[in-house]
Amino acid sequence: MPWRAGVVNGKDVWVEVDVDGELVVRDGRVPVRYSEAEGAKLYGAGRGNVKVFAGAAKELPPGRSDEAPREGGAAARPSTRASAPSGFGSAGTRTAAQAVAAKAAAGDLIADLPADAVVCFTDGACKGNPGPTGAGCVVKLPDGQRFERHLALGQGTNNIGELSAVGLALALLDENNVPDNVAVHILTDSKYAIGVLSQGWKAKANVELIADLKVRVKKRKAKLHWVAGHTGVADNERADTLANIGVDESRRALRR
């Protein structure tokens, strides 16, 4: 992935950019790193705190994003903790303040997406992990058209559901003859899916599925964004509902 030299709060960093040299923004934060080395930790910085220097982007080896952005806006410095929470907590255990922050971050991200872009909400679900698995997606075109679909995946894992939901959204674009040059933004609550599809994470499982999806994502030049799940964003919740319909269909099929 391409990176450009920059600075955050007086600290020299590398800033992730897209193929056009524009800042990558995920969940309202810009990915940054303090080292060029492979496996360097990735952090998040508030967009207003990032200054990118002039010059060509540079390909850097994959980093790792087990340290999530802080809510304050500045990039987090390396911590002795093995990992850090997203700041939004987990669905079902969030505090009221975390729920408000998670919904606001999702809303800000969606509001910042271009009006002429396709926006896809995707989600996977699994009961048991492994267990009956499903995928769901909602696709919204710039002209107001809206498509949705669910998929029963039989016995699988949550990661398979999340990945398959991304594929389901891309399939809907192909079926409805959406041109390849239309901007596509895919929203998911799976950091795993984003990591293996767009951040260079090495896949230890689901290798064939990931390889296929990476080709399709690249063809569409689709950008993946992380959003917290179950924040009350209507289309995100609908994708979850569809994924669970897929789970129910998988459960019935496995019982036969």
C-alpha positions in Angstrom: 0.0 0.0 0.0 1.3 3.6 -0.7 2.4 5.9 2.1 3.6 9.5 2.1 5.9 11.2 4.6 4.1 13.6 7.0 3.9 14.9 10.5 1.3 14.6 13.3 1.6 16.9 16.3 5.3 17.5 15.5 6.1 13.8 15.1 7.4 12.4 11.8 5.1 9.7 10.5 4.2 7.9 7.3 0.6 8.5 6.2 -1.5 6.1 4.2 -2.8 7.4 0.9 -4.8 5.9 -2.0 -3.7 5.3 -5.5 -4.4 9.0 -6.3 -2.3 10.2 -3.4 -5.3 11.3 -1.3 -5.5 10.6 2.4 -7.1 7.3 3.4 -9.7 7.8 6.1 -11.2 4.9 8.1 -13.7 5.5 10.9 -12.9 9.2 10.8 -9.2 8.5 11.3 -6.1 8.6 9.0 -3.8 5.5 9.3 -0.3 6.5 10.2 2.9 4.6 11.2 6.1 5.6 12.8 8.3 3.1 11.1 8.9 1.8 7.6 9.6 -1.7 8.9 7.4 -4.7 8.1 5.0 -5.3 11.0 5.1 -1.7 12.2 2.1 -0.8 14.3 -0.6 1.2 12.5 -2.3 4.0 14.4 -5.1 6.5 13.7 -4.8 10.3 13.7 -7.5 12.9 13.4 -7.6 14.2 9.8 -7.1 17.8 11.0 -3.9 16.9 12.8 -2.2 15.3 9.8 0.1 17.2 7.5 1.4 15.4 4.4 4.6 16.5 2.7 4.9 17.0 -1.0 6.5 14.2 -3.0 5.7 10.8 -4.4 4.1 8.0 -2.4 6.2 5.1 -1.3 5.2 1.4 -1.1 5.9 0.1 2.4 5.7 -3.5 3.7 2.5 -4.5 5.6 2.0 -3.1 9.1 -0.3 -4.4 11.8 -3.3 -2.6 13.2 -3.9 -4.2 16.5 -3.7 -0.8 18.1 -6.9 1.1 17.3 -7.3 4.9 17.1 -7.9 7.0 20.2 -10.9 9.2 20.2 -8.9 12.4 20.9 -7.7 12.9 17.4 -3.9 12.6 17.8 -2.1 9.4 16.8 -1.6 7.0 19.6 2.1 6.3 20.5 3.2 2.7 20.9 1.9 1.1 24.1 3.1 -1.8 26.3 -0.4 -3.3 26.0 -0.8 -6.1 23.5 -3.8 -4.4 22.0 -6.2 -1.6 22.7 -10.0 -1.3 22.4 -11.5 0.7 19.6 -12.8 3.3 22.1 -16.4 2.3 21.2 -16.5 -1.0 23.2 -18.2 -4.1 21.9 -21.8 -4.5 20.8 -24.0 -5.4 23.8 -21.5 -4.1 26.4 -21.0 -0.5 25.4 -21.6 2.3 27.8 -24.1 5.0 26.8 -21.2 7.3 26.0 -19.5 4.7 23.8 -22.7 4.0 22.0 -23.2 7.7 21.2 -19.5 8.0 20.1 -19.8 4.9 17.9 -22.9 6.1 16.2 -21.5 9.6 15.7 -18.3 8.3 14.1 -20.3 6.1 11.7 -22.5 9.0 10.8 -19.5 11.3 10.2 -17.9 8.7 8.0 -21.0 8.2 5.9 -21.6 11.9 5.6 -18.0 12.4 4.3 -18.4 9.8 1.5 -18.8 11.4 -2.0 -22.3 11.9 -3.2 -21.5 10.2 -6.5 -20.2 7.0 -5.0 -21.7 3.6 -4.4 -22.0 2.9 -0.7 -22.2 -0.7 0.5 -23.1 -1.9 4.0 -21.9 -5.4 4.6 -22.1 -7.9 7.6 -21.5 -11.5 8.3 -23.0 -13.6 11.1 -22.3 -17.0 12.6 -23.9 -18.9 15.5 -21.2 -21.0 17.2 -18.1 -19.9 15.2 -17.9 -22.3 13.5 -21.6 -22.9 13.0 -24.4 -21.9 10.7 -23.2 -18.8 8.8 -24.8 -16.1 6.8 -23.9 -12.9 4.9 -25.9 -9.8 4.2 -25.5 -6.5 2.3 -27.2 -3.3 1.4 -26.0 -1.5 -1.7 -27.0 2.2 -2.4 -26.3 3.7 -5.9 -25.7 7.4 -6.5 -29.0 7.6 -8.4 -31.0 6.5 -5.4 -31.4 2.8 -6.4 -31.0 0.4 -3.5 -30.4 -3.3 -3.5 -30.1 -5.8 -0.7 -29.4 -9.5 -0.5 -28.6 -12.3 2.0 -26.7 -15.5 1.6 -26.8 -18.8 3.5 -23.3 -20.2 3.7 -23.9 -23.5 5.6 -21.3 -24.4 8.2 -18.7 -21.7 8.5 -17.0 -19.0 10.6 -17.8 -15.4 11.3 -14.8 -14.4 9.1 -16.2 -16.3 6.2 -19.5 -14.5 6.7 -17.8 -11.1 6.8 -15.7 -11.8 3.7 -18.7 -13.3 1.8 -20.8 -10.2 2.5 -18.2 -8.1 0.8 -18.3 -10.4 -2.2 -22.1 -10.3 -2.2 -22.0 -6.5 -2.5 -19.5 -6.6 -5.4 -21.7 -9.2 -7.1 -24.7 -6.9 -6.9 -22.7 -4.2 -8.6 -21.8 -6.6 -11.4 -25.4 -7.8 -11.8 -26.7 -4.3 -12.0 -24.1 -3.2 -14.6 -22.5 -0.6 -12.4 -19.5 0.7 -14.3 -16.0 -0.1 -13.0 -15.1 3.6 -12.9 -17.8 4.5 -10.3 -16.3 5.0 -6.8 -17.2 2.2 -4.4 -17.1 2.4 -0.6 -17.7 -0.7 1.5 -18.5 -0.4 5.2 -17.9 -3.4 7.4 -17.4 -4.0 11.2 -14.8 -6.6 10.4 -11.2 -5.4 10.9 -10.2 -8.9 9.7 -11.8 -8.4 6.3 -10.2 -4.9 5.9 -6.9 -6.3 7.0 -6.7 -9.2 4.6 -8.3 -7.4 1.7 -6.7 -4.0 1.8 -3.9 -3.8 4.4 -1.7 -6.6 3.4 -2.4 -9.0 6.3 -1.2 -12.5 5.6 -4.1 -15.0 5.4 -3.7 -18.2 7.3 -7.3 -19.4 6.4 -9.9 -18.7 3.7 -7.0 -18.2 1.3 -8.9 -18.9 -1.9 -11.8 -16.7 -0.9 -9.5 -13.9 0.0 -7.5 -14.1 -3.2 -10.7 -13.9 -5.3 -12.0 -11.0 -3.3 -8.8 -9.1 -3.5 -8.9 -9.2 -7.3 -12.5 -8.1 -7.3 -11.9 -5.3 -4.8 -8.9 -4.1 -6.9 -10.9 -4.2 -10.1 -13.5 -1.9 -8.6 -10.9 0.2 -6.7 -13.2 -0.2 -3.8 -12.3 1.4 -0.5 -13.1 -0.5 2.7 -14.0 1.4 5.9 -14.5 0.1 9.4 -17.6 1.0 11.3 -18.6 -0.3 14.7 -21.5 -2.8 14.6 -24.9 -2.3 16.1 -24.7 1.5 16.4 -28.2 2.2 15.2 -27.2 3.1 11.7 -30.2 1.9 9.7 -28.5 0.4 6.7 -25.8 -1.2 8.9 -28.5 -2.8 11.0 -30.3 -4.0 7.9 -27.1 -5.7 6.7 -26.9 -7.5 10.1 -30.6 -8.6 9.8 -30.0 -10.0 6.4 -26.9 -11.8 7.6 -28.9 -13.4 10.3 -31.6 -14.5 7.8 -28.7 -16.3 6.1 -27.8 -17.9 9.4 -31.3 -19.1 9.9 -31.5 -20.6 6.4 -28.1 -22.3 7.0 -29.3 -23.8 10.3 -32.4 -25.3 8.7 -30.4 -26.7 5.9 -27.8 -28.3 8.2 -30.6 -30.0 10.2 -32.0 -31.8 7.2 
